Amino acid sequence: MSVLVIDIGTTGVRAAVMHGDGSLDGVRYRRLPPSTPFPGLVEFDPVELSTAAIALAEEALAAHGGGVGGVGITPQRASTVVWDRATGEPVAPGLGWQDLRTVVACITAKAEHGLALAPNQSATKVAAILDQVDPDRSRDLCFGTVDTWLAWQLTGGAVHVTDRSNAAVTGMLLPDASDWNDRVLTALGIPRRMLPSLVDTSGAIAPASVLTGAPVLCALVGDQQGSLVGQSCVRPGDTKITFGTGGMLDTFVGPGSPAAAARSEHGTFPIVAWGRDGEAVWGVEGIMLSAGTNGEWLQHDLGIIDSPADSDTVARRCDSTDGVVYVPALLGLGTPYWDYGARGTMLGLTRGTERPHVVRAVLEGIAHRGADLVEAAEADTGRRIEVLRVDGGMSRNPTFVQALADVTARPVEIAPVADATTMGAGYLAGLATGEWSSFDDIAACWRPAARIEPAPDGGTAPSRDRWREAVTRAGSWIPDLSALDF
């Protein structure tokens, strides 16, 4: 029996039907970017988002022409919605995960309460909305990440739930993922009654009564964890990197909760990979703040390529960068450096530097950032990553993928679809319906579109030592931002 997947990204909504052979059918997509009313603010309309998701889901079901056994949801993580429990109406715009209005609140929470919270988590976003619409905390309101909001809408308000893969990135879950963290809730003035119940990532929840046939909602999973499962990374040490606007490395670790929810020594974070039968299994995550953003910069701001895909064609016009090195720090540097004041830096320019050298340097710089994430994950987990699996728009760029294989000195396997999040939610929904009997079945489904081997001579990209020197020069360009530590 097939399953319906609803994939809520940062800039668009996708719905598709996934079959037992892993193929997708009836794929529908609508671009739905957030708004930025002022620099640093990122908002969205929760009603517009859920309305689009339901409409696309119905279109996918109609194109499929038959019933489905269940529904899976995979959303952008930590984006925040608050609504009135009685009316179901949002009380404020949704706050996107990139929204930075609570930077000062995070600094205050650390100074006054010893809490390590980041502005991309939900916790301080919820408090900010409450301070605006319910300062005395007397209203009966609900909080939810996007999965919670959509589950509420799909079930006609019958359930108020989230799973641990989404809850763990809110900043409000205990380190062992067993329950909500009352210490954080008390410090920020967030009533526990407004939080959703925790359910399994994969398992029957409730009928999606607003959809044709009322299929059972049976999977909720954060987008990066969805991509992890979608690339069949379900055995300890399995690792994927999603190269989208930013870049996210996730390594599956297994059972056994981490000692703390905080950033590890080498700059990765523990994540809940998924929860099943009431138990959580874990992974680690490394973050690249800008990946595909650099291609957009080359296209829209510098005007030296016609599209991000054109970067491969242009880069191939030269065999190497002739010593040009680019550090992709347009928004600062994430794992392992965590330097918000670092800025994009291009070194080694000469009078002979031409457009292809610059474009190739950008692609190789993003590949080096991928190698940074790999090294950090290996150091924090104590496991060697033998093979990298990749998805996202940049996974379709041959020059970039070859550079990634070269600088990491290991094979790179390309996911069969560019957005593996959809497949991951489909696998988890199918696991709940019995389409797949175990995670071993999901592991056996992996069929990469291609496998890229590293060049025997290391390729033409700058050495890792040269790269580290370039990163040093890019660092602390804006000292006040570099001093921030979340």
N, C-alpha and C positions, 0 to 999 in steps of 0.2 A: 504494500500500500504506500502510495506517495505521501509526501508531507509538504505543507505550505510554509514558506519562510518569508518573514518580513524583516528587512535589513534597514535600520535607520542610521544613516551616516551623518557626518557633520554637515555636508552640503547637499544631501539628496536622500531620497527614499527609494528602496527597491523591494519588489515582491517577486517570488518565483516559486514554482513547484519543483521539488527535487524527488527523483526516482531512486529505486533501490540500486541502480548501477552507478549512482552519483551524478547522473546527467541532470541538467536544469531545463525546464520548459516553461513557457508562458511568462518569460521574464519581462517585467515592466519596471520602468524607472522614471522618476520625476526629480528634476533639480529643485532643491529647496534650501538655498543658503541662508544662514542666519543674518541678522542685521547688526551693524556696528554704529549705533547712534553717536558715540564718541570714541576716540582712540582708547583701546583697552577694554571696552564694553562689548560683549557679544550676547545678543538676545535672539529668541525665536518665539513664534506664536504656537503654543502647545496644541490649540484646537486645529489650526491649519495643518500642523504636522500629523496629528492623528487622523484627521479627515482624509488627507492624501494617502496615508498608509492603508486605511480601510478601503478606499477606492481602488488603489493599485492591487490590493489583495483580491478584491472581487474580480478585477480584470484578469489577474493571473489564473484564478479558479475557472473563469469562463473560458479562457484560452485552452486550459488543460482539458476541459470538457468532462470532468468527472469529480467524484468526491476525493477527499484526502483523509488520511488517518490521524493527522494532528497538525499543530501549528507551532513553529518556533520563532522566537524574536531575538534578534541580535542588534543592540543599539550602540551608538556613541556612549561612552561611559562618563559618569559624574555630572552630566548636564542635569539641571535641576528644575523641577516643576512643583509648585505648591497650589493646591486647589481646595475649594470648600467641599467638605464631605457630603453635605446635604444636597447642594445644587450640582456638584460635579464641575463647577466653573473655575478656571484658573483665577487666582487673585492677583497675579502679576505676570509679566512676561517670563518665559522660561529663560534661565541663564545658562548659556553654553559653557562647556568645560573650559574653553579658552578664556573666559571672562576674567578680568584681573581687578575688578572693583574691590576685592577683599584682601588685597596685599597687606594693607595696614592691619586689618583684623587678624591676619595670620601672624604677623610680627607681634602683635599684642598678646595673642593666645600663647605664644611661646614665652614671652617675657613674664606674663602674669600667672600662667597656669602650667608652664612647662610642656605644652602640647605642640607636637611637630605636625602642623597642618600646612597644606599648600593651597594656593588660590585656585588650582585646577581641580581640587576635590570639592565635594558637595557641601561639606559641613558649614563653612563660613558663608556660602551662598544662601543656604536655608536661613541662617541667622539674619543675614542682610534683608531677605524678603520679609521675615517676621518683624524685624525692627520697623519696616516700612508700613506693613498692613495690619499687624497685630502686636503692637508694642507691649501690651500687658498680657499677652499670651492667653487670652480668654476665648478666642474663636476655635471652632472645631474644624481644623484644617488637616489636610493630608500632604505629606511630602512623598515625592517619588523621583527616581531617575527615569529616563525615557522608557525603559522596559516596564516599569511600574505603571506609568501613565498610560501606555498603550494597552497593557493587560487590563487595566480598569475600563478603558474604552471598549475593548473587544468583548468583554464579559458583561457589559452594561452596568458596571459598577459593582459587580458581585465579588470581586477579589481586589485586595490591596496588598500586593506581594512584590518581592524581588528575590533574586538568587544571590548567593554569596560572591560570585564572580563580579557582579555589579556592586553589591553592598560594600565589598572590601576596598573599593576605590573612592568611597564617599568620605573617608576619614572618620566615620562614626562607628565602625565595627571593632570589636575586641581583636587583639592580635591573633588569637586562635580561631577567629571567625565563628565562635559559638553563639554570640549574641551582640546586640548593640552595646556601645560603650557609654555607660551612664556618666562617667567622668567627663567625657567630651560634651555630652548633652547638657549636663548641668552648667559647665563653664560657658557654653554659648547660649544658654537659655532656650534650648530646643525641647519641647515637650515630647516625651517618649510616645505618647498616644498618637502622634502624627506620623510615626514611622511605619513602614510596611512590614508584614510578616516575612520571615525568611523561609524560602522553599528550595527544593532541589533544583539544580540547573536542568536536569533531565528527569521528567516525571510528570504524571497527569496533574493538572492544576484545576481547570474548570473549563466548561464548554465556551468557545468563542461565539457567543449567541448572536452577535450582530452579523456574522458571516453566513453565507449560504451553506446550509448543511450543519451548522454549529459544530465544526470540528473541535476537538479538545486541544486547548492550549497546553503544551507539554514540554516546552523548553524555553528558558530565558538564559542568555549568556552574553557577557560583555563582548564588544567587537574584537578586541585583540585575542581574547581566549577563544572566541569563535573561529578566528583565523588559525589559531594553534591547532584546534581540533580539525578544522577544514583541511589542513595540510597533514593530517594523520600524525601529528606530533603528540602521541599518547603514551610513549614509553620514556622512562627516565633518560634525560640527555637529549631527547629530540628537541630541535630548535628551529624556529622560523623567524624571519624578519619581514615585516610589511613595510614596503617603501611607498608611502603615499605622500601627502603634503608634508608630513613628518615621517619619522621612521620608528618602528617599535620592534625590538627583539624580545621574544618570549621563549624561555627554555622550560620544558616540563621537568619537574623534580620528583613529584610523587607524594605519598602521605607523610604526615609529620609536620605540624605547624612550626613556623619560624619563631625564634626567641622574641622578636619584636616586629612591628609593622613598619618600622623606620627604614630609611635607606641603608643599604649595607656598605661595608668598607670600601668596595670598589665601584659604588655608584649605582647598583641595581636595587630594585625593590622586590620584596616578596609579593606574589599575587595568588589569589585563589584561582586555580585553573578551572575547576568546576566542583560542584557538590552533588553527591548522589547518596541515597539511603541515609541522609542526615550527616554524612561525613564529607569534609573538604579535602581535596588534594591540591597540591601547590606547584608553583613555578616561580621563576624570577623574571623581571622585566627590565630592559634597558631602553632608554628614550633618546632619540635624535630629534631635536627641536625643528630642524628644517631639512627636508630631503627634496621632494618634488617642488617645493617652494622655490628652489634655486633655478629649476628649469623655467618656472613662470617668470622669474626675475630676468632670465636671459631673453625671454620672448617679449614680455609686456613692458619691461622697464628699459632694457638695453636695446631691444629690437634687433638682436643679432641671430635669432632663429625664428622660424615661422610658427613652430609649435614645439611643445616639449619632446614629441617624438622625433622631430627634425634634428635634435641634438645628436642622435646617433649618426645620421648622415654627415653632418658637419664635422663631428669629431673624427670620423674615419678618413678625412682628407689629410690628416697628419699621422705619423707613426708614433709620435710621443709629444709631450708638452714642451720639449726642449728646456726643461728645468723649471717651468711655471708650476707653482703649487697653490691650490685654492683651499681655504678653510671655510666650509659652509656654516658660518655662525651668524646668519642674518638675524636670528632671534636669540643669540647666545648659544652656549654649548650645554647639552645635557650630559648623560652618562658618558664617561666616568668623571668629567671635570666639574659639572654643575657650576658653570660660570655664566650668569645671566648678563654680565657686562662684556663678555667677549663679542667681537663683531667680525663679520665676513672680511676675509683678508686674502689678497692675491699677491704672491711673492714671485720674484724671478723674472719680471717683465723686462724685455729688451726692445730695441727698435725693430727687431725681427719678429716679435710676437704678433701672430695673426689670429683671426677669428677662430679657426679650428683649434689652435693651442688653448685659447681661453675656454672653449666649450669642453674640450677633453679634460682640462684641468678641473672644471666644475664636476664632471662625472666621476673622475678619479678621487676628488676630495670627498664626495658623498660615499664612495666605496671605502675610503679610509675610515670615515665615521662608522660605517658598518663593522669594520675590523675592530674599532674601539669597543663597540658593544659586545662583540664576540669575546674579546679578551677579558672584559669586565665580568661577563656571565661565567666564564670559565673560572676566573679567580674567586668569585663569590660562591659558586657551587662546588668547586673542586672536581668538576667533570670536564673532560675534553669534548668539544663539539666536533664530531667527525665530518658531518655533512650539514650544509646550510640549505634550508628550504625558504623560498622567497615568493611573495606575492605583492600586489600593489601595482600601480601604473608603471613604475620604473623597472619592474621585473620583466617588462617587454622590451627593454632597451639593451641590445646585444653588447654594445661597447661598455656600458655600465656593469652588466652582469659579469663579463669577462674580467673587468678590473676588480670586481668584488672577489671573484675566485682567486685572482692573482695576489691581492694584498692580504687575503686571509689564508692563503696557501691551502685551500681545501675545496672540494667540489661544491658546486651550487646547483640545486635542483629547483626548477621553475614550476610553480603550481599550474595545474591545468586550466584554471580560471584566474583572472587578474584579481578578483575580490573573493578570497577564500572564506571570508566571514559568513557569507550566505551558506556555503557548503557545511561549515561547522555547525551552524544552528540546525541545518537539515539533518546532519548525522545525529545530533543530540536529541532532536525530536523523534527521529527514526529509532533511536535506541529505546526511547520510552514506549513507542508503539510496537516494538518487536521486529521492526524491519532489519535491524542489526542486533545480534544477541549479546555482544560484548565489545569492549574497546579493542580487543584483538581483531575483530572483524573490521573495525574502522582503520586500524593500522594496515590491514591487508588491502585496503581500497586505494592506497597511494599509487598514483600513476602520474609521475611528473611529465610536463610537456617537453622538457629537455633537461639534460644534465651537462653542466659546463665544468670542465676540468681546468685547474690552474695551469698556466703556462710553465713548462719545465724550467725555464730560465728566470722565473719570477715575473715576467712581463715587463712592460715599459713604465708602469706607474712609479712614482717616487717611493723610495724605501720607507719603512716604518720609522726609522730614525730621523730621516729628513722630515717626515710628516710631523713627528712630535716637536721638532724644532719650530715648524710653522705654527703649530697650535700654541706654543709658548708665546710667540710674537702676537698672536691674535687675542690673547687673554687679557682680561682686566682693562679693556679699552675704555669702559665707563665704570670707574671705580665704585661709585655708589651702588650700581646694580650688581657688580661683582661681590659686594659685601653682603648681599641678600643670601640667606641660606634657609630653604624650606625643607 
